[in-house]
Amino acid sequence: MSHYLQFADLNARQYTYLFDRASVIKKKFKAYERHQPLTDRTLALIFEKASTRTRVSFEAGMYQLGGSVVHLTTGDSQLGRSEPIEDSARVISRMVDLVMIRTFEQSKIERFAEHSRVPVINGLTNEFHPCQILADIFTFIENRGPIQGKTVAWVGDGNNMANTWLQAAELLDFKVNVSTPTGYEIDEKVAGVSGRSITDHYQTFNDPMDACRDADLVTTDVWTSMGYEAENEARKKAFGDWCVDEAMMAVAKPNALFMHCLPAHRGEEVAAEVIDGPQSVVWDEAENRLHVQKALMEYLLLGMVD
């Protein structure tokens, strides 16, 4: 049994399989071809953080795979009361086949997984967002081919998305140029990068324009992630120069793509001309959460299939 708690939980060979499998599953979906390998399997969705794309993509995906879904929040279960996470894991995992959790601290999902009898998927934590980067890389491959050897520019907060991009770069052999305001840098210990990884796959820039220069992909996220709302005004002041605009895209490669995991705030972390412009693939990126997560759920329950 395998869990998917951070991007580093799988290896390059497994990712090659998942991207190939997601392509097959997406083609079936577009052709209205039934694909239900998870008939009679049940997915539990556990939300401590609000969600749109994560809930819709996992719930619709599991139904499309032939399974069923149980949806839980802290307000309608013992999760938000006094029951230890370990006990919840022991009980829930005896009744379902797969669990997706969207929560705050990574330690919570790790504690749940340690006591779960079924695979656990990270739908987002403060530290990592592996399913989103899975979708982002699949979207890049669809549009530009292999990501190996390419350069991704990360502009903005050194958050869960940035941490996950760094893990992906090491595993899949590409480079990430990172530019964050002072005080909002990536925590390299949390991201799990050090030594050769920093030299070969990760470089920091004070000026976001320099990070974007000659990049194959420019990507960003909101300035204030969930759980940090109290810092919103301070972050708006600190991040003023970290809005991905047309000038930043102009110094990237001519065929560079723009991505954003959404929701987006036009005029803050990204200009409307960029997110709504011809280089933006954010809507494909959002849809691809569905397809890669279907491939992931199938893999965690059935392994590699033909």
C-alpha positions as CSV (number, residue, x, y, z in Angstrom):
1,M,0.0,0.0,0.0
2,S,1.3,3.5,-0.9
3,H,0.2,6.9,0.3
4,Y,0.5,10.1,-1.7
5,L,1.3,12.8,0.9
6,Q,3.9,14.8,-1.0
7,F,5.4,14.8,-4.5
8,A,8.5,13.0,-3.3
9,D,6.5,9.9,-2.4
10,L,6.7,8.6,-6.0
11,N,9.6,8.2,-8.3
12,A,10.2,9.3,-11.9
13,R,9.2,5.9,-13.4
14,Q,5.9,6.1,-11.5
15,Y,5.3,9.7,-12.7
16,T,5.9,8.6,-16.3
17,Y,3.3,6.0,-15.9
18,L,0.8,8.4,-14.3
19,F,1.2,11.0,-17.0
20,D,0.7,8.4,-19.7
21,R,-2.2,6.9,-17.9
22,A,-3.8,10.3,-17.4
23,S,-3.6,10.9,-21.1
24,V,-5.4,7.7,-21.8
25,I,-8.1,8.4,-19.2
26,K,-8.6,11.9,-20.5
27,K,-9.1,10.6,-24.1
28,K,-11.7,8.2,-22.9
29,F,-13.4,11.0,-21.0
30,K,-13.5,13.3,-24.1
31,A,-14.8,10.4,-26.2
32,Y,-17.6,9.7,-23.7
33,E,-16.1,6.2,-23.3
34,R,-17.0,4.6,-20.0
35,H,-14.0,3.8,-17.8
36,Q,-15.0,2.3,-14.5
37,P,-12.2,0.2,-13.0
38,L,-13.1,1.3,-9.4
39,T,-16.7,-0.1,-9.3
40,D,-17.8,-0.7,-5.7
41,R,-14.8,1.2,-4.3
42,T,-15.4,4.1,-1.9
43,L,-13.5,7.4,-1.5
44,A,-13.7,9.4,1.7
45,L,-13.1,13.1,1.2
46,I,-12.1,14.9,4.4
47,F,-12.1,18.7,4.3
48,E,-10.7,21.0,7.0
49,K,-10.0,23.7,4.4
50,A,-12.6,25.0,1.9
51,S,-12.4,23.7,-1.6
52,T,-13.8,24.1,-5.1
53,R,-11.5,22.4,-7.6
54,T,-10.3,19.7,-5.2
55,R,-13.8,18.6,-4.2
56,V,-15.3,18.7,-7.7
57,S,-12.3,16.9,-9.3
58,F,-12.1,14.1,-6.7
59,E,-15.8,13.6,-6.4
60,A,-16.6,13.7,-10.1
61,G,-13.5,11.6,-10.8
62,M,-14.4,8.8,-8.4
63,Y,-17.9,8.7,-9.7
64,Q,-16.6,8.5,-13.3
65,L,-14.3,5.6,-12.3
66,G,-17.4,3.7,-11.1
67,G,-16.9,4.3,-7.3
68,S,-18.8,6.2,-4.7
69,V,-17.9,9.1,-2.4
70,V,-18.4,10.0,1.3
71,H,-17.9,13.7,2.0
72,L,-16.8,14.8,5.5
73,T,-16.0,18.1,7.1
74,T,-14.9,19.1,10.6
75,G,-18.4,20.4,11.2
76,D,-20.3,17.2,10.5
77,S,-18.0,14.6,12.0
78,Q,-15.9,13.9,15.0
79,L,-12.8,15.2,13.2
80,G,-13.4,18.7,14.5
81,R,-14.2,17.6,18.0
82,S,-12.3,15.6,20.5
83,E,-11.5,12.4,18.7
84,P,-7.8,11.8,18.0
85,I,-6.8,11.8,14.4
86,E,-5.3,8.3,14.9
87,D,-8.7,6.9,16.0
88,S,-10.5,8.6,13.1
89,A,-8.0,7.0,10.7
90,R,-8.5,3.5,12.2
91,V,-12.3,3.8,11.9
92,I,-12.7,5.5,8.5
93,S,-10.1,3.3,6.8
94,R,-12.1,0.2,7.8
95,M,-15.1,1.5,5.9
96,V,-13.7,2.9,2.7
97,D,-11.0,2.1,0.1
98,L,-9.3,5.4,-0.3
99,V,-9.0,8.7,1.7
100,M,-8.3,12.2,0.4
101,I,-7.6,14.9,3.1
102,R,-7.4,18.6,2.7
103,T,-6.1,20.1,5.9
104,F,-3.7,22.5,7.6
105,E,-0.5,21.0,9.0
106,Q,1.3,18.2,7.1
107,S,1.7,16.4,10.4
108,K,-2.1,15.8,10.5
109,I,-2.2,13.9,7.3
110,E,0.9,12.0,8.2
111,R,-0.6,10.9,11.5
112,F,-3.8,9.8,9.7
113,A,-1.8,7.9,7.1
114,E,0.2,6.1,9.7
115,H,-2.9,4.6,11.2
116,S,-4.9,4.1,7.9
117,R,-5.5,0.7,6.4
118,V,-6.0,2.3,2.9
119,P,-4.1,4.7,0.7
120,V,-4.3,8.4,1.8
121,I,-4.0,11.3,-0.7
122,N,-2.9,14.8,0.2
123,G,-5.5,17.2,-1.3
124,L,-3.6,20.2,0.1
125,T,-1.7,21.0,3.3
126,N,0.1,24.1,4.4
127,E,3.4,22.5,3.3
128,F,2.5,20.7,0.1
129,H,0.1,20.5,-2.8
130,P,1.2,17.4,-4.8
131,C,-2.0,16.8,-6.8
132,Q,-1.9,20.4,-8.2
133,I,1.7,20.0,-9.4
134,L,0.8,16.7,-10.9
135,A,-1.8,18.5,-12.9
136,D,0.5,21.4,-13.8
137,I,3.2,19.1,-15.2
138,F,0.7,17.0,-17.1
139,T,-0.6,20.3,-18.6
140,F,2.9,21.3,-19.6
141,I,3.5,18.0,-21.2
142,E,0.3,18.2,-23.2
143,N,1.2,21.6,-24.5
144,R,5.0,21.6,-24.8
145,G,6.3,18.0,-24.4
146,P,8.6,16.6,-21.7
147,I,9.4,19.0,-18.8
148,Q,12.9,17.5,-18.4
149,G,15.6,20.2,-18.9
150,K,13.0,23.0,-18.9
151,T,12.9,26.1,-16.6
152,V,9.9,27.0,-14.4
153,A,9.7,30.5,-12.9
154,W,7.9,30.7,-9.6
155,V,6.9,34.2,-8.7
156,G,5.4,35.0,-5.3
157,D,5.0,33.3,-2.0
158,G,7.4,30.5,-0.9
159,N,4.3,28.3,0.0
160,N,3.1,24.8,-0.4
161,M,3.1,25.1,-4.2
162,A,6.7,26.4,-4.3
163,N,7.8,23.5,-2.0
164,T,6.2,21.0,-4.3
165,W,7.7,22.5,-7.4
166,L,11.1,22.0,-5.9
167,Q,10.5,18.4,-5.1
168,A,9.2,17.8,-8.7
169,A,12.3,19.5,-10.2
170,E,14.6,17.2,-8.4
171,L,12.6,14.0,-9.3
172,L,11.9,15.0,-13.0
173,D,15.1,16.8,-13.7
174,F,14.1,20.4,-14.5
175,K,14.9,23.8,-13.0
176,V,12.9,26.2,-10.9
177,N,13.8,29.9,-10.7
178,V,12.2,31.3,-7.5
179,S,11.6,34.9,-6.7
180,T,9.8,35.8,-3.4
181,P,9.7,39.0,-1.3
182,T,12.0,39.2,1.6
183,G,10.6,37.3,4.5
184,Y,8.5,34.9,2.4
185,E,11.3,32.7,1.1
186,I,11.0,28.9,0.6
187,D,11.9,26.9,3.7
188,E,14.4,24.5,2.2
189,K,14.1,22.1,5.1
190,V,10.3,21.9,4.6
191,A,10.7,21.5,0.9
192,G,13.3,18.8,1.5
193,V,15.9,20.1,-0.9
194,S,19.6,20.5,-0.1
195,G,23.1,20.1,-1.6
196,R,23.1,19.1,-5.3
197,S,19.3,19.8,-5.6
198,I,19.9,23.5,-4.9
199,T,22.8,23.7,-7.3
200,D,21.2,21.7,-10.2
201,H,17.4,22.4,-9.9
202,Y,16.8,25.5,-7.8
203,Q,17.9,29.1,-8.0
204,T,16.6,32.2,-6.2
205,F,16.3,35.7,-7.6
206,N,15.6,39.0,-5.8
207,D,14.0,40.4,-9.0
208,P,11.1,38.5,-10.4
209,M,12.0,39.7,-13.9
210,D,15.3,37.8,-13.6
211,A,13.5,34.7,-12.5
212,C,11.2,34.8,-15.6
213,R,14.0,35.4,-18.0
214,D,14.1,32.6,-20.6
215,A,11.6,30.5,-18.6
216,D,9.5,27.9,-20.3
217,L,6.7,28.2,-17.8
218,V,5.8,31.1,-15.5
219,T,3.6,30.3,-12.5
220,T,2.3,31.9,-9.4
221,D,-0.3,31.7,-6.6
222,V,-2.3,34.0,-4.4
223,W,-0.4,36.3,-2.1
224,T,-2.3,35.1,1.0
225,S,-3.0,31.4,1.2
226,M,-5.7,29.8,3.4
227,G,-4.8,30.0,7.1
228,Y,-2.8,33.2,6.7
229,E,-5.7,35.7,6.3
230,A,-4.5,37.7,9.3
231,E,-1.4,38.7,7.3
232,N,-3.4,39.8,4.3
233,E,-2.7,43.6,4.5
234,A,1.0,43.1,5.3
235,R,1.3,40.7,2.4
236,K,-0.3,43.1,-0.1
237,K,2.4,45.6,0.7
238,A,5.3,43.1,0.6
239,F,4.2,41.5,-2.7
240,G,3.5,44.6,-4.7
241,D,6.3,44.0,-7.2
242,W,5.5,40.3,-7.5
243,C,2.5,40.6,-9.9
244,V,3.1,38.5,-13.1
245,D,2.4,41.0,-15.8
246,E,3.0,41.3,-19.6
247,A,6.6,42.6,-19.0
248,M,7.5,39.4,-17.1
249,M,6.0,37.2,-19.7
250,A,7.9,39.2,-22.4
251,V,11.3,38.2,-21.0
252,A,10.3,34.5,-20.8
253,K,10.7,32.4,-23.9
254,P,8.3,33.4,-26.7
255,N,6.3,30.2,-26.3
256,A,6.3,30.2,-22.5
257,L,3.1,29.1,-20.7
258,F,1.4,30.8,-17.8
259,M,-0.2,28.8,-15.0
260,H,-2.1,29.5,-11.8
261,C,-3.6,27.0,-9.5
262,L,-6.7,29.2,-8.8
263,P,-8.6,31.0,-7.4
264,A,-6.9,34.1,-8.9
265,H,-7.0,37.7,-8.0
266,R,-6.5,39.8,-11.2
267,G,-4.5,42.9,-10.4
268,E,-2.7,41.3,-7.5
269,E,-0.5,38.2,-8.2
270,V,-1.3,38.3,-11.9
271,A,-2.4,40.8,-14.4
272,A,-5.7,40.2,-16.2
273,E,-3.9,40.5,-19.6
274,V,-1.7,37.5,-18.6
275,I,-4.2,35.1,-17.0
276,D,-6.8,35.8,-19.8
277,G,-4.1,36.1,-22.5
278,P,-2.9,33.6,-25.2
279,Q,-0.1,32.1,-23.1
280,S,-2.4,31.2,-20.2
281,V,-3.4,27.5,-19.9
282,V,-5.1,27.9,-16.5
283,W,-8.4,26.4,-17.6
284,D,-6.7,23.3,-19.1
285,E,-4.7,23.1,-15.9
286,A,-7.8,23.2,-13.7
287,E,-9.5,20.5,-15.8
288,N,-6.5,18.3,-15.7
289,R,-6.8,17.9,-11.9
290,L,-9.7,15.6,-12.8
291,H,-7.7,13.4,-15.1
292,V,-4.4,13.1,-13.2
293,Q,-6.3,12.4,-10.0
294,K,-8.3,9.6,-11.7
295,A,-5.0,8.1,-12.8
296,L,-3.6,8.5,-9.3
297,M,-6.6,6.9,-7.6
298,E,-6.6,4.0,-10.1
299,Y,-2.9,3.5,-9.5
300,L,-3.0,3.6,-5.7
301,L,-5.8,0.9,-5.7
302,L,-4.9,-1.2,-8.7
303,G,-1.3,-0.6,-9.5
304,M,0.0,-0.2,-13.1
305,V,-2.6,-1.4,-15.5
306,D,-2.5,-1.9,-19.3
